[in-house]
Amino acid sequence: MNKELVPVDSVEILEEFAMEIERLRDCSVEDAEVMASNVLGRAYSSTHLVGLTDGGRRAVYWWSFTPGFVSISPFDVDGVDGENGIQIWRDADEETNDDFEQWLSTLTDGFDWLHPEFRDTSM
C-alpha cells in the first residue's frame, strides 16, 4: 500500500476500500489503490463518500450542506467523472420528514460497499 496515496481518510479505510475495489472490479492492486485514492480524495469538508454501487464502478457521495443532495458518479484510474454524475436524492424542504439518514436506511442493502461511517443505519 502506497501511504502517499492517502488523501483524507485513514490508512485502514483506504486499505479496505482498495481491496474491495480490487475484488469488485477484478483489477490489479495498483489500479485499485489509485482508484480508491481518487474516490476518497473527492470526499472533503461537506462531501462524504457513502459507498460503491454498480459492481464497484460508481461512487455515491452525500453533499451535506443545505439543501444537501446525493450523487452517483463513475470512476476509474483517471479519477471520478463528476460531469457524468447523476443526482439521486435531494433534501426536501423543512416541512417534510425526508432526510438523508432516512433515505439511506432504505438502501443500504443495495450498495456493493458502504463507508464505515454509514454502516450503522440507525443514525
C-alpha positions in Angstrom: 0.0 0.0 0.0 1.4 3.3 -1.0 0.8 5.5 2.0 1.3 8.7 0.0 -2.0 8.0 -1.8 -3.9 8.6 1.4 -5.9 11.8 1.0 -8.2 12.4 3.9 -9.4 9.1 5.3 -7.4 6.8 7.5 -5.0 4.2 6.1 -7.3 1.4 7.3 -10.3 2.7 5.3 -8.1 3.2 2.2 -6.8 -0.3 2.5 -10.2 -1.8 3.0 -11.7 0.3 0.2 -8.9 -0.6 -2.2 -9.3 -4.3 -1.5 -13.0 -4.0 -2.2 -12.4 -2.2 -5.5 -9.9 -4.9 -6.5 -12.4 -7.6 -5.7 -15.4 -6.0 -7.3 -13.6 -4.8 -10.5 -11.2 -7.7 -10.7 -8.3 -5.3 -11.3 -4.7 -5.0 -10.2 -3.8 -3.9 -6.6 -2.1 -0.9 -8.0 -5.1 0.2 -10.1 -7.4 -0.4 -7.1 -5.2 1.8 -4.8 -5.2 4.6 -7.3 -9.0 4.4 -7.8 -9.6 4.2 -4.0 -7.4 7.3 -3.5 -9.2 9.2 -6.3 -12.6 8.4 -4.9 -11.7 9.1 -1.3 -9.9 12.3 -2.4 -13.1 13.8 -3.6 -14.6 13.4 -0.1 -13.8 16.5 1.9 -15.4 19.1 4.1 -19.2 18.7 3.4 -18.8 16.0 0.7 -18.9 12.5 2.2 -18.2 9.2 0.4 -21.2 6.9 1.2 -20.2 3.8 -0.8 -20.0 2.0 -4.1 -22.6 0.6 -6.4 -22.9 -0.8 -9.9 -20.3 -3.5 -9.3 -17.8 -1.1 -7.8 -17.9 1.2 -10.8 -19.8 4.1 -9.3 -19.2 6.1 -6.2 -22.0 7.6 -4.1 -21.4 10.9 -2.4 -23.5 12.9 0.1 -23.2 16.6 -0.1 -24.3 17.5 3.5 -24.8 21.3 3.1 -28.3 22.7 2.9 -30.0 21.8 0.8 -28.0 18.6 0.6 -28.0 16.0 -2.1 -26.6 12.6 -3.1 -24.9 12.0 -6.4 -23.6 8.9 -8.1 -20.5 9.2 -10.3 -18.5 6.7 -12.4 -14.8 6.5 -11.7 -11.6 4.8 -12.9 -7.8 5.2 -12.6 -8.1 8.6 -14.2 -10.4 9.9 -11.5 -14.0 10.5 -10.6 -16.2 11.6 -13.5 -18.4 14.2 -11.9 -19.5 15.5 -15.2 -21.4 12.3 -15.8 -22.6 12.0 -12.2 -26.3 11.8 -11.5 -28.2 13.4 -8.6 -30.2 10.6 -7.0 -31.6 12.3 -3.9 -32.1 15.9 -2.7 -33.1 17.3 0.7 -36.7 18.0 1.0 -38.0 21.2 2.5 -38.2 21.6 6.2 -41.9 20.7 6.3 -41.3 17.1 5.3 -39.6 14.3 7.1 -37.4 13.2 4.2 -33.8 13.4 5.3 -30.5 11.8 4.3 -30.5 9.2 7.1 -34.0 8.1 6.3 -33.3 7.8 2.6 -30.0 5.9 3.2 -31.5 3.4 5.7 -33.9 2.1 3.0 -31.0 1.5 0.5 -28.0 0.1 2.4 -28.6 -3.4 1.1 -28.2 -2.1 -2.5 -24.6 -1.0 -2.0 -21.5 -3.1 -3.0 -19.5 -1.4 -0.3 -20.7 1.1 2.4 -18.3 3.5 4.1 -17.9 2.6 7.8 -19.4 5.9 8.8 -22.7 4.9 7.2 -22.8 1.2 8.2 -24.9 1.8 11.2 -28.2 2.9 9.5 -29.9 3.7 12.9 -28.0 7.0 12.8 
